[in-house]
Amino acid sequence: MNSQFNDIGIVTRPQTPKMESVVKELINFLIAEGLNVYIDVKATSDFVSTQLKNPKQCRLISKEKMGQLCDLVIVLGGDGTLLSVARELAPYRIPLIGVHQGHLGFLTQVPRAEMVQQLAGMLRGKYTPEERIMLEATVLRSGQQTAHSLALNDVVLSRGGLGQMIEFEVFINGEFVYSQRSDGLIVSTPTGSTAYALAAGGPILQPTLRAFSLVPICPQSMSNRPIAVCDTSEIEIMMTKGNDVRVHFDGQTFYDLENMDRIRIQRYRHSLQILHPVDYQYYKTLRQKLHWGDQLV
């Protein structure tokens, strides 16, 4: 194969039914094309290591090692799986391809039934690349960093199980914006604008737009509305009053907060590159996922 990529990583969603046959098919295809294959050791069952015919061409490694060795990673699963992979591999600037397992996602665009056919063309350069900005968040307590994470979708400040509203202040580039009493605040990338932020009443941002949205969650004052800011902005949120408060990263990891903690959010220095099939259309995906009306004429 005259492939643009030589070292291919494969990451799957753990404990996914019928995933073994998909992984085996993908491995056999890539090896037959003369490519080196690396499998995420945490997301793969024992069948891979026992059934590999050529362990020199296909190895089980960690995601950290995958970031160092691979020039492309294929993600088998849904958008949630791709989100977790994106956060771990973002420092290595490796492009991702998402293969969905039955439900079309916003990020995973290659259908399982057409996996080999689509990937054959994409490995030869027949793809549509798309750059997605990411968030970098740091939690400061008494001026010291206590937590740090990346996010592709959003960073969310929210109340916990006690169900009480929380109070916080928001600053942009050091300028005070507002204080708010609500259930929380979503700081979203354009990628995350079709996720939690959309459910909370935020705007849909075109994926390559260089902006973030700040979307209140059930604010006490009806005058608190979503706002959009340039992606060069530094956003800081200071907790002023609340019990059992957390900050969530892509809805997959979280950190417990205390009063007077500060969450500093800015654009991550690297963007994430996602490769789509050549027939990818963003607004077509929106129509399918959000059940918008079809074209009439």
PARO-149827 format. One record per residue (C-alpha): residue number from 1; z negated, x, y negated. Coordinates in pm, 1 decimal. Each point is the difference from the previous one (the first is absolute). Layout:
residues N
+-----+----------+----------+----------+
! num !       pz !       px !       py !
+-----+----------+----------+----------+
! NUM !        Z !        X !        Y !
...
+-----+----------+----------+----------+
end
This chain:
residues 297
+-----+----------+----------+----------+
! num !       pz !       px !       py !
+-----+----------+----------+----------+
!   1 !      0.0 !      0.0 !      0.0 !
!   2 !     80.1 !    116.7 !   -350.5 !
!   3 !   -338.9 !   -113.3 !   -127.6 !
!   4 !   -151.6 !     64.3 !   -341.8 !
!   5 !   -334.9 !     28.4 !    176.6 !
!   6 !   -103.0 !    222.7 !    289.5 !
!   7 !   -373.3 !    -58.6 !     48.9 !
!   8 !    -91.6 !   -366.5 !     33.5 !
!   9 !   -352.0 !   -139.9 !      8.0 !
!  10 !    -88.4 !   -332.9 !    161.0 !
!  11 !   -308.2 !   -202.2 !    -95.5 !
!  12 !    -85.2 !   -334.1 !    159.0 !
!  13 !   -258.2 !   -266.4 !    -55.9 !
!  14 !   -274.8 !     55.3 !    261.7 !
!  15 !    -45.4 !   -255.1 !    276.9 !
!  16 !    316.7 !   -192.1 !    -80.5 !
!  17 !    126.2 !   -209.6 !    294.8 !
!  18 !    328.4 !    116.0 !    159.2 !
!  19 !     11.7 !    306.8 !   -224.4 !
!  20 !     43.9 !    238.2 !    295.0 !
!  21 !    357.9 !   -105.1 !     67.9 !
!  22 !     90.6 !     31.7 !   -368.7 !
!  23 !   -144.1 !    349.7 !    -27.4 !
!  24 !    169.4 !    113.3 !    321.1 !
!  25 !    335.5 !   -132.5 !   -117.6 !
!  26 !    -35.9 !    175.2 !   -335.1 !
!  27 !   -109.5 !    330.3 !    156.7 !
!  28 !    286.8 !     -0.4 !    247.9 !
!  29 !    250.0 !    -75.4 !   -277.6 !
!  30 !   -123.8 !    278.9 !   -226.4 !
!  31 !    -16.6 !    259.7 !    277.8 !
!  32 !    349.1 !    -94.7 !    119.1 !
!  33 !    117.9 !     73.8 !   -354.8 !
!  34 !   -148.2 !    350.4 !     23.3 !
!  35 !   -285.3 !    -61.7 !   -245.5 !
!  36 !   -360.3 !    118.3 !     21.0 !
!  37 !   -249.9 !   -284.0 !     32.7 !
!  38 !   -367.9 !     -4.4 !    -96.1 !
!  39 !   -228.6 !   -289.7 !     94.9 !
!  40 !   -322.5 !    -93.4 !   -178.9 !
!  41 !   -268.8 !     79.3 !    255.4 !
!  42 !   -240.7 !   -268.1 !   -130.4 !
!  43 !    246.8 !   -287.5 !     11.0 !
!  44 !    157.2 !     60.7 !    337.2 !
!  45 !   -125.7 !    -82.2 !    347.9 !
!  46 !     -1.6 !    237.5 !    296.8 !
!  47 !    338.6 !   -117.1 !    123.9 !
!  48 !    177.1 !    228.3 !   -245.8 !
!  49 !   -155.7 !    322.8 !    123.4 !
!  50 !     43.2 !    -95.9 !    366.0 !
!  51 !    362.2 !   -112.7 !    -25.6 !
!  52 !    148.2 !    259.1 !   -233.6 !
!  53 !    283.5 !    178.1 !    177.7 !
!  54 !     24.1 !    285.2 !   -249.8 !
!  55 !   -336.5 !     76.6 !   -166.0 !
!  56 !    162.9 !    280.1 !   -201.2 !
!  57 !    211.7 !   -257.0 !   -182.7 !
!  58 !   -273.3 !   -261.4 !    -31.0 !
!  59 !   -360.4 !     83.7 !    -82.8 !
!  60 !   -319.4 !   -187.9 !    -76.4 !
!  61 !   -147.7 !    117.2 !   -331.7 !
!  62 !   -229.4 !   -117.8 !   -280.4 !
!  63 !    134.0 !   -163.1 !   -316.2 !
!  64 !   -109.1 !    306.5 !   -197.2 !
!  65 !    210.8 !    221.9 !    225.5 !
!  66 !    281.3 !   -255.1 !    -20.1 !
!  67 !     -3.5 !     37.7 !   -376.4 !
!  68 !     50.2 !    372.2 !     37.9 !
!  69 !    271.2 !     -8.3 !    267.9 !
!  70 !    210.2 !   -314.1 !    -50.4 !
!  71 !    275.8 !    -76.0 !   -248.7 !
!  72 !      2.5 !   -374.6 !     80.7 !
!  73 !   -253.5 !   -245.2 !    143.4 !
!  74 !     89.7 !   -327.4 !    170.9 !
!  75 !   -273.0 !   -264.6 !    -13.2 !
!  76 !     -5.0 !   -263.8 !    275.5 !
!  77 !   -200.4 !   -299.6 !   -116.4 !
!  78 !    -46.0 !   -215.9 !   -306.8 !
!  79 !    -60.0 !     66.5 !   -367.4 !
!  80 !   -368.9 !     68.5 !     66.2 !
!  81 !     84.1 !    285.0 !    235.2 !
!  82 !    241.1 !    148.7 !   -251.5 !
!  83 !   -264.4 !    -22.1 !   -274.3 !
!  84 !   -246.8 !    205.4 !    202.7 !
!  85 !    266.0 !    258.7 !     88.9 !
!  86 !    111.2 !     23.7 !   -363.2 !
!  87 !   -351.0 !     87.6 !   -119.8 !
!  88 !    -39.5 !    274.1 !    259.9 !
!  89 !    344.2 !    157.6 !    -35.4 !
!  90 !     50.0 !    -39.3 !   -376.5 !
!  91 !   -106.1 !    360.4 !    -78.0 !
!  92 !    283.2 !    128.6 !    222.2 !
!  93 !    278.6 !   -201.0 !   -169.9 !
!  94 !    157.2 !   -107.1 !    329.7 !
!  95 !    236.7 !   -302.2 !     -3.5 !
!  96 !    -96.2 !   -298.9 !    214.4 !
!  97 !    204.4 !   -256.3 !    192.7 !
!  98 !   -174.1 !   -322.5 !    103.4 !
!  99 !     98.4 !   -186.3 !    319.3 !
! 100 !   -154.8 !   -346.8 !      9.0 !
! 101 !    -96.0 !   -159.6 !    329.2 !
! 102 !    113.7 !   -357.4 !    -56.9 !
! 103 !   -116.7 !    -95.7 !   -350.2 !
! 104 !    207.4 !    126.2 !   -291.3 !
! 105 !   -217.4 !    189.6 !   -244.3 !
! 106 !     47.4 !    108.3 !   -359.3 !
! 107 !    -14.9 !    364.3 !    111.0 !
! 108 !    111.7 !     -1.6 !    364.0 !
! 109 !    365.2 !    -98.1 !    -15.8 !
! 110 !    150.0 !    118.7 !    330.5 !
! 111 !    -14.4 !   -278.6 !    261.4 !
! 112 !   -122.7 !     89.5 !    347.0 !
! 113 !    309.3 !   -151.8 !    166.9 !
! 114 !    230.1 !    229.5 !   -202.8 !
! 115 !   -224.5 !    306.0 !     -2.9 !
! 116 !    225.7 !    251.0 !    177.7 !
! 117 !    318.7 !   -124.0 !   -168.1 !
! 118 !   -151.8 !      9.6 !   -348.8 !
! 119 !   -173.6 !    334.3 !     47.2 !
! 120 !    317.9 !    162.3 !    131.3 !
! 121 !    167.5 !    -67.1 !   -333.3 !
! 122 !   -305.7 !     79.8 !   -212.0 !
! 123 !    -52.8 !    339.6 !    162.3 !
! 124 !    357.3 !     83.7 !   -100.8 !
! 125 !    -65.9 !    -88.0 !   -361.4 !
! 126 !     91.6 !   -369.4 !     -3.7 !
! 127 !   -309.6 !   -131.3 !   -176.0 !
! 128 !   -127.1 !   -120.7 !   -336.0 !
! 129 !   -285.9 !    218.5 !   -130.9 !
! 130 !   -268.7 !   -149.7 !   -218.5 !
! 131 !   -280.4 !    175.0 !   -187.1 !
! 132 !   -333.6 !   -184.6 !    -14.7 !
! 133 !   -281.0 !    111.3 !   -230.8 !
! 134 !   -352.9 !     30.0 !    138.7 !
! 135 !   -349.8 !    -19.2 !   -145.8 !
! 136 !   -267.2 !    268.1 !      9.2 !
! 137 !   -355.4 !   -126.2 !    -43.3 !
! 138 !   -322.6 !    193.9 !    -53.6 !
! 139 !   -351.2 !   -146.1 !     -4.1 !
! 140 !   -240.5 !    177.7 !   -237.1 !
! 141 !   -377.2 !    -39.8 !     20.7 !
! 142 !   -206.0 !    173.5 !   -266.8 !
! 143 !    310.3 !    201.4 !    -83.9 !
! 144 !     45.9 !    126.0 !    355.8 !
! 145 !    281.6 !    -97.8 !    236.5 !
! 146 !   -132.3 !   -200.4 !    294.9 !
! 147 !    321.2 !   -147.1 !    142.2 !
! 148 !    372.9 !     56.3 !    -22.2 !
! 149 !    300.5 !   -178.2 !    150.0 !
! 150 !    368.5 !    -73.2 !    -41.0 !
! 151 !    154.7 !   -347.3 !      9.0 !
! 152 !    357.3 !   -123.3 !     30.0 !
! 153 !    -77.3 !   -367.6 !    -67.2 !
! 154 !   -314.9 !    -29.5 !   -205.6 !
! 155 !   -350.6 !    105.2 !    -90.7 !
! 156 !   -228.7 !   -305.1 !     -7.5 !
! 157 !   -345.1 !    -35.5 !   -151.4 !
! 158 !   -170.5 !   -303.1 !    156.2 !
! 159 !   -328.5 !   -173.4 !     62.8 !
! 160 !   -149.0 !     18.3 !    346.2 !
! 161 !   -157.1 !   -248.2 !    238.1 !
! 162 !   -264.8 !   -128.0 !   -241.5 !
! 163 !    270.0 !   -196.5 !   -182.5 !
! 164 !   -122.5 !     73.0 !   -353.3 !
! 165 !    233.1 !     83.4 !   -287.5 !
! 166 !      1.2 !    358.7 !   -120.0 !
! 167 !     26.2 !    148.0 !   -348.6 !
! 168 !    199.3 !    305.5 !   -100.6 !
! 169 !    181.8 !    167.3 !   -288.0 !
! 170 !    360.5 !    121.0 !     -1.1 !
! 171 !    139.1 !    296.7 !   -194.8 !
! 172 !    363.4 !    115.8 !    -22.1 !
! 173 !     62.9 !    357.0 !   -114.4 !
! 174 !   -357.2 !      9.4 !   -126.6 !
! 175 !     40.4 !   -312.5 !   -215.0 !
! 176 !   -227.7 !   -296.6 !     70.5 !
! 177 !    206.4 !   -301.7 !    113.4 !
! 178 !   -250.5 !   -268.9 !    101.0 !
! 179 !   -315.9 !    -88.0 !    185.6 !
! 180 !     37.9 !   -256.3 !    272.7 !
! 181 !   -210.7 !   -222.7 !    220.4 !
! 182 !    190.5 !    -99.5 !    312.8 !
! 183 !     30.4 !     47.3 !    373.4 !
! 184 !    176.4 !    330.7 !    -63.0 !
! 185 !    314.9 !    172.6 !   -117.9 !
! 186 !    321.1 !    109.0 !    174.3 !
! 187 !    182.1 !    308.7 !   -124.7 !
! 188 !    339.4 !    -24.2 !    166.2 !
! 189 !    315.6 !    205.8 !     32.2 !
! 190 !    338.5 !   -177.3 !      1.0 !
! 191 !    -10.7 !     28.2 !    380.6 !
! 192 !   -333.0 !   -182.7 !      5.9 !
! 193 !    112.3 !   -264.2 !   -248.9 !
! 194 !    119.3 !   -219.1 !    289.7 !
! 195 !   -332.2 !     33.5 !    185.7 !
! 196 !   -355.0 !    -87.3 !   -115.1 !
! 197 !    101.1 !     21.1 !   -366.7 !
! 198 !    259.1 !   -274.6 !     46.7 !
! 199 !   -253.9 !   -226.7 !    169.9 !
! 200 !   -232.2 !     51.8 !   -297.5 !
! 201 !    267.7 !   -109.6 !   -247.6 !
! 202 !    148.0 !    336.3 !    -92.1 !
! 203 !    367.3 !     64.7 !    -80.5 !
! 204 !    258.0 !    129.5 !    246.7 !
! 205 !    107.9 !    347.9 !   -111.7 !
! 206 !    333.1 !    142.6 !    111.2 !
! 207 !    -84.1 !    283.4 !    246.1 !
! 208 !    135.0 !    291.5 !   -204.2 !
! 209 !   -160.3 !   -116.6 !   -325.8 !
! 210 !   -227.1 !    268.0 !   -148.3 !
! 211 !   -296.6 !   -225.1 !    -67.0 !
! 212 !   -332.2 !   -127.8 !    132.7 !
! 213 !   -142.5 !   -349.9 !    -28.6 !
! 214 !   -365.0 !    -89.3 !    -57.2 !
! 215 !    -71.3 !   -340.5 !    152.5 !
! 216 !   -341.5 !   -171.2 !    -36.3 !
! 217 !   -142.0 !   -177.0 !    306.9 !
! 218 !   -139.4 !   -342.1 !    -95.7 !
! 219 !   -116.6 !     98.9 !   -351.5 !
! 220 !   -268.7 !   -207.8 !   -167.9 !
! 221 !    201.0 !    -10.3 !   -322.6 !
! 222 !    343.9 !   -161.0 !     18.2 !
! 223 !    117.8 !    237.6 !   -272.6 !
! 224 !     -7.7 !    291.3 !    245.4 !
! 225 !    362.2 !     39.7 !    109.5 !
! 226 !    195.5 !    261.1 !    198.9 !
! 227 !    135.8 !    287.3 !   -204.0 !
! 228 !    253.8 !    271.8 !     78.8 !
! 229 !    -31.9 !    359.9 !   -114.8 !
! 230 !    216.7 !    311.2 !     21.3 !
! 231 !    -51.4 !    209.1 !    312.8 !
! 232 !    -97.0 !    299.5 !   -214.0 !
! 233 !   -317.8 !   -185.8 !    -99.6 !
! 234 !   -344.1 !    100.0 !    122.4 !
! 235 !   -204.4 !   -306.6 !     87.4 !
! 236 !   -377.2 !     14.6 !     17.9 !
! 237 !   -228.0 !   -278.0 !    118.1 !
! 238 !   -376.4 !     22.0 !    -55.9 !
! 239 !   -233.2 !   -218.4 !    203.0 !
! 240 !   -266.1 !   -149.6 !   -226.4 !
! 241 !   -162.0 !   -271.0 !    211.4 !
! 242 !     34.3 !   -104.2 !    361.8 !
! 243 !   -155.2 !      8.7 !    344.1 !
! 244 !    190.5 !     85.4 !    317.1 !
! 245 !    314.8 !    115.6 !   -183.2 !
! 246 !    281.4 !    194.3 !    162.0 !
! 247 !    324.1 !    170.5 !    -88.8 !
! 248 !    277.9 !    -46.7 !    256.5 !
! 249 !    307.4 !    217.1 !     55.5 !
! 250 !    302.7 !   -190.5 !    135.0 !
! 251 !   -246.4 !   -241.0 !    160.7 !
! 252 !    -56.7 !    251.3 !    280.8 !
! 253 !   -281.0 !    226.8 !   -118.8 !
! 254 !   -280.4 !    -59.3 !   -248.2 !
! 255 !   -293.2 !    159.2 !   -178.0 !
! 256 !   -326.8 !   -164.4 !   -110.3 !
! 257 !    -68.8 !     16.4 !   -373.0 !
! 258 !   -311.4 !      9.6 !   -215.8 !
! 259 !    -50.3 !   -109.1 !   -360.0 !
! 260 !    142.3 !    248.4 !   -251.5 !
! 261 !    241.7 !    146.0 !    255.7 !
! 262 !    343.1 !     71.8 !   -145.6 !
! 263 !    331.5 !    -39.8 !    182.0 !
! 264 !    271.6 !    218.8 !   -147.2 !
! 265 !    354.0 !   -102.7 !    101.0 !
! 266 !    327.9 !    172.1 !    -78.0 !
! 267 !    341.9 !     51.2 !    147.5 !
! 268 !      4.8 !    243.1 !    291.9 !
! 269 !    200.2 !    315.6 !    -67.4 !
! 270 !    243.1 !    -72.2 !    286.1 !
! 271 !    198.6 !   -316.9 !     57.6 !
! 272 !     67.4 !   -136.4 !    346.8 !
! 273 !    358.3 !    -13.1 !    121.5 !
! 274 !     89.1 !   -289.3 !    229.9 !
! 275 !    339.4 !     -8.4 !    168.4 !
! 276 !    160.4 !   -342.2 !     47.2 !
! 277 !    317.3 !   -103.6 !    187.8 !
! 278 !    310.9 !      0.9 !   -217.6 !
! 279 !      8.6 !   -381.3 !    -10.2 !
! 280 !   -355.0 !    -19.8 !   -141.7 !
! 281 !    -37.1 !   -247.3 !   -287.6 !
! 282 !   -338.8 !    -32.5 !   -170.4 !
! 283 !     53.3 !   -351.1 !   -133.8 !
! 284 !    125.3 !   -119.2 !    335.9 !
! 285 !   -330.3 !    115.0 !    147.5 !
! 286 !   -186.6 !   -188.1 !   -273.5 !
! 287 !    193.8 !   -317.0 !     76.0 !
! 288 !    -79.8 !     28.0 !    369.5 !
! 289 !   -368.2 !     83.9 !    -40.5 !
! 290 !    -76.9 !   -236.3 !   -288.8 !
! 291 !    234.4 !   -279.2 !    113.9 !
! 292 !    198.2 !    -12.8 !   -321.4 !
! 293 !    305.0 !   -223.6 !    -21.1 !
! 294 !    335.5 !    126.0 !    128.0 !
! 295 !    304.7 !     45.2 !   -218.7 !
! 296 !    169.5 !   -334.7 !    -67.6 !
! 297 !    343.2 !    110.0 !   -121.8 !
+-----+----------+----------+----------+
end
